[in-house]
Amino acid sequence: DEDREDLVNPTLVEYYFGKLGVGSILNCPPDTLWTAQQYRSVVVQIQNVTQTYNRPPVIWGLDSIHGANYIHGAVLSPQPINIAASFNTSIALQAGQLASRDTRAAGITWLFSP
């Protein structure tokens, strides 16, 4: 179910992001393939905790170097070295735009992409 509340442990979210003030997440939990809606749900949950503790918003970055491969249902693209070998700049632009679109749909605004 995409609307599950148990994607992350709320006690640990409160401890790390509220009490300790962790300010960023780089990539995703191991062995996880969430939909964009599930990511967005977790982002909202974490940001709500940071607001409760009067902390700055948490920055979450995903490695989307060949598409948003950590997001279930996202469009994947070739590795950047392969795109570069094509000498087609419009393909590189489109790959970056697709990765951006799919990552932003998950509520994550920082991505590592071509």
C-alpha positions in Angstrom: 0.0 0.0 0.0 1.5 3.3 -1.1 0.0 5.3 1.8 1.5 3.2 4.5 2.7 5.1 7.6 5.4 2.6 8.4 7.9 3.4 5.7 10.2 4.9 8.3 10.3 4.5 12.1 8.7 7.7 13.5 10.7 7.4 16.7 14.0 7.4 14.8 12.9 10.2 12.5 12.1 12.3 15.6 15.4 11.4 17.2 17.7 12.0 14.3 16.0 14.9 12.5 14.3 16.5 15.5 16.5 16.1 18.5 20.0 15.7 16.8 19.2 18.0 14.0 20.5 15.9 11.1 20.2 18.3 8.1 20.5 16.1 5.0 20.0 12.7 3.5 22.1 11.5 0.7 20.6 8.7 -1.5 18.0 6.4 -0.1 17.6 3.6 2.5 19.3 0.4 1.4 17.2 -2.3 -0.4 14.4 0.2 -1.0 12.4 1.0 -4.1 9.7 3.4 -3.2 7.2 5.1 -5.5 7.3 8.8 -5.9 4.2 9.0 -3.6 6.0 7.0 -0.9 9.1 9.2 -1.0 6.9 12.3 -0.9 5.1 10.9 2.2 8.4 10.3 4.0 9.7 13.8 3.0 6.6 15.4 4.4 6.9 13.3 7.6 10.5 14.3 8.1 9.9 18.0 7.3 7.0 18.0 9.8 9.3 16.8 12.5 11.9 19.4 11.7 9.2 22.2 11.9 8.1 20.9 15.3 11.7 21.3 16.6 12.1 24.7 14.8 14.9 23.3 12.6 15.7 24.2 9.0 14.2 21.9 6.3 16.1 18.7 5.6 17.9 18.5 2.3 17.5 15.2 0.5 19.7 14.3 -2.4 19.3 11.3 -4.7 21.8 9.8 -7.1 19.9 10.1 -10.4 22.9 9.9 -12.6 21.2 7.7 -15.1 17.6 8.5 -14.3 15.8 8.4 -11.0 16.7 4.8 -10.5 15.8 4.7 -6.8 12.2 5.7 -7.6 9.9 2.9 -8.8 8.4 3.7 -12.2 10.9 6.4 -13.1 12.4 6.7 -16.6 16.0 5.4 -16.8 18.6 6.7 -19.1 22.1 5.5 -20.2 25.2 6.3 -18.2 26.5 9.8 -18.9 29.6 8.5 -20.5 27.5 6.8 -23.1 25.4 9.8 -23.7 28.5 11.9 -24.1 29.9 9.4 -26.6 26.8 10.1 -28.8 27.8 13.8 -29.2 24.1 14.6 -29.1 23.5 17.4 -26.6 19.7 17.2 -26.9 19.8 13.6 -25.6 21.9 14.8 -22.6 19.5 17.6 -21.9 16.5 15.3 -22.1 18.1 12.7 -19.8 18.7 15.5 -17.2 15.1 16.8 -17.6 13.6 13.4 -17.1 15.7 12.7 -14.0 14.8 16.1 -12.6 11.1 15.5 -13.3 11.0 12.1 -11.7 13.1 13.1 -8.7 11.0 16.3 -8.0 7.8 14.2 -8.2 9.1 12.3 -5.2 9.5 15.6 -3.2 13.3 15.5 -3.5 14.8 18.7 -5.0 18.5 17.9 -5.0 19.7 15.3 -7.4 23.1 14.1 -8.8 22.5 14.0 -12.5 24.0 14.8 -15.9 
